[in-house]
Amino acid sequence: MGDVIYYNFAEQFSKNPGLRFRKLSDFSGEQFREEVLEPCFQNNTKIIINVDGVESSLGASFLSEAFGDVAVKYTKAKFDELISFKIDTPKGKVNYEEMLERVDEALKRQGKL
């Protein structure tokens, strides 16, 4: 495996994440997937995401688009290897659990879970 990225979501992406697609909002799940997550998978780089400074929670549509799509594309095993959240705070734990639910839903829809 390559390097490890410690990613401060609020500082490096947005304190207020948007909706699923770029055409619907700025800081969308689609944008996060394309600009942040896809390069991690392409370079086999682990990313640990800290969401503590995010003012709201990451929405279901954001999580589904960003994380669900990469899990479907690259497999659940690779996803589990490369994606992690800082979960030692309530916000981190809640967002991580919600993200896992959206990933499982995406995999089930594609018959991959």
Residue, then its C-alpha position, 0 to 999 in steps of 0.5 A: m500500500g502507498d502513503v496514508i493521507y490524514y484528510n481534514f474534511a472541513e479544511q480541505f473540502s468544505k464545512n458544509p458538504g453539498l448534495r449528490f451531484r455537481k449540478l445540484s450543489d457545490f461541494s457535492g458527493e460526486q466532486f468529493r469522489e472524483e477529486v479526493l477518493e478516486p485518486c486514493f484508489q488509483n494510487n492505492t493510498k489509505i485515507i483517514i477522514n476527519v469530519d470534526g469541523v463539518e458544521s452539518s453531517l454528511g448527507a445520505s445522498f453525499l455519502s452514497e455518491a461519494f463512498g458507495d460508488v467507489a465501493v461498487k467500482y473497486t470492491k468492498a475489500k479494497f474500500d475497507e483497506l483504503i477508507s477510514f474515518k477518525i471515529d474518536t468523536p461523536k460526529g466522526k462515529v455517526n458519520y462513519e456509521e452512516m457512510l457504512e450504511r450507504v456503502d452497504e446499500a450501494l453494494k446490495r443494489q449492484g448485487k455485490l453484497 
